[in-house]
Amino acid sequence: MHRAIPLRAVSAAALLALLVGCGGGDGGDRPPSAQPSSKTAGAAPAPAESETASLAAYDPPTRFEDYGSLHAPGLGTVALDGQKAYYVAPGELVAWNLAGGEEIGTLEAETSSWRHEPEYDGTYKTVPHAPGLGTVDGKRYAVAAFPTSTEGSGSAADSVGVEVAAMDAGSGQEAWRTKWDLPRSDDGYLVTYVAGIVGRTAVVVSHGEYRYPVTYGIDLITRKETWRNTSFKAQMVQGTRVLGQKRGAEDALTLSAVDGASGRGLWTGMEVGADWTVSAFAPDRVWVADPDGRAVVETTTGKDMNYEGFGERLHSIEKCVDDRLRTTFCAARTVKGAEISAYDRTGKRLWRVGGPSDDSGRTEMILRSAFHGMVYAAFNDGTGAAIVLDGATGADKATDPGYAPLLLNTYVGLTYRGQGEVSVYRATR
């Protein structure tokens, strides 16, 4: 059981409560029709006073104060949903009450090996994918996928597979789970994740050291596979489209999109490399990045968009974040330090601060995140001090925000402290 106490006053009743409480698949790679598992998460604890606490909403927030922490491998594994957070940790899916600072429920993988791609130092890293969140027939689900391993006996070799677990997001209890075996392979690791949810379909990916990525569509109600693509690696979901890498002749990779409900191919675009990443840029646009190049692609057509500042000599775009309202902000490394630029939905650059074009003398700032018209940044002077900028103009909006979160909503902001610790900050204005 994970537990972190918010850094705030606790009533005598809540303190007393705390003190008292201290004393098999079918052999192929097709998922079978799932049956309700006998393994379910333990009953959620009875709400203590701290669990009934609520957070104030500010839209957008401009100041944060320390409010405790939660244990997660990194921010890439966390999905915020109102006053709750859901995250994938080694072998488990966890629901967390942000207001009360307590775990709501946990689903543990039945036979998870949690084998992942090794780092250069021989250690293993977690895959930075958060659980998928979706609502079907009025019920909200959090869904995660895990690699599984079964030890062989006698002449039978070890086997690996995929397990998908769905949590009732309201209660934190298990809704269902299903799993299937994968073909025999000499993989040294197996990676599985949920790329996102489209309607009632969870988009699940598995691949390994010698195993090409396979993407599955799993129905959230029937728990059955609805489609499968053995030459497509899903990386993200945007609306009804799933974006990722398509493997073609001689293993060439291209950026592609498929329909999330049916798996039907929509378009095939630019050539990409295996280490290229795809992330949200704006509605109907994604940001495609690799160590040597950056591009914005229109997801309805696959066309490469010509954004001002992208591709400029000695001007490397390193990060782009959408404020989920009307503007996208990008951070660039230039010959004259860090730069932050703002783009509207048409692709027009609205403003830029820092970099070669800025003669205002303003202190260099590092882009952290953006939300509903606000930009959250930190000064690049070693102090770690934070600032909030007006997304429409780039002007200072709040000079005392307390923290510049990397992930936020109207209630909280999150940063990664390291060593599996995610800091939680509540919005106070």
Secondary structure as GFF3:
##gff-version 3
##sequence-region A 1 429
A	DSSP	alpha_helix	12	20	.	.	.	ID=ss1
A	DSSP	three_ten_helix	49	52	.	.	.	ID=ss2
A	DSSP	beta_strand	64	71	.	.	.	ID=ss3
A	DSSP	three_ten_helix	75	77	.	.	.	ID=ss4
A	DSSP	beta_strand	78	81	.	.	.	ID=ss5
A	DSSP	beta_strand	84	89	.	.	.	ID=ss6
A	DSSP	beta_strand	92	97	.	.	.	ID=ss7
A	DSSP	beta_strand	102	108	.	.	.	ID=ss8
A	DSSP	beta_strand	132	136	.	.	.	ID=ss9
A	DSSP	beta_strand	139	150	.	.	.	ID=ss10
A	DSSP	beta_strand	159	168	.	.	.	ID=ss11
A	DSSP	beta_strand	174	181	.	.	.	ID=ss12
A	DSSP	beta_strand	190	198	.	.	.	ID=ss13
A	DSSP	beta_strand	201	208	.	.	.	ID=ss14
A	DSSP	beta_strand	214	219	.	.	.	ID=ss15
A	DSSP	beta_strand	225	229	.	.	.	ID=ss16
A	DSSP	beta_strand	232	238	.	.	.	ID=ss17
A	DSSP	beta_strand	241	247	.	.	.	ID=ss18
A	DSSP	three_ten_helix	249	251	.	.	.	ID=ss19
A	DSSP	beta_strand	253	259	.	.	.	ID=ss20
A	DSSP	beta_strand	265	272	.	.	.	ID=ss21
A	DSSP	beta_strand	277	282	.	.	.	ID=ss22
A	DSSP	beta_strand	285	289	.	.	.	ID=ss23
A	DSSP	beta_strand	294	298	.	.	.	ID=ss24
A	DSSP	beta_strand	304	305	.	.	.	ID=ss25
A	DSSP	beta_strand	315	322	.	.	.	ID=ss26
A	DSSP	beta_strand	327	334	.	.	.	ID=ss27
A	DSSP	beta_strand	337	344	.	.	.	ID=ss28
A	DSSP	beta_strand	349	354	.	.	.	ID=ss29
A	DSSP	beta_strand	365	371	.	.	.	ID=ss30
A	DSSP	beta_strand	374	379	.	.	.	ID=ss31
A	DSSP	beta_strand	386	390	.	.	.	ID=ss32
A	DSSP	beta_strand	396	398	.	.	.	ID=ss33
A	DSSP	beta_strand	407	408	.	.	.	ID=ss34
A	DSSP	beta_strand	412	418	.	.	.	ID=ss35
A	DSSP	beta_strand	421	427	.	.	.	ID=ss36
###
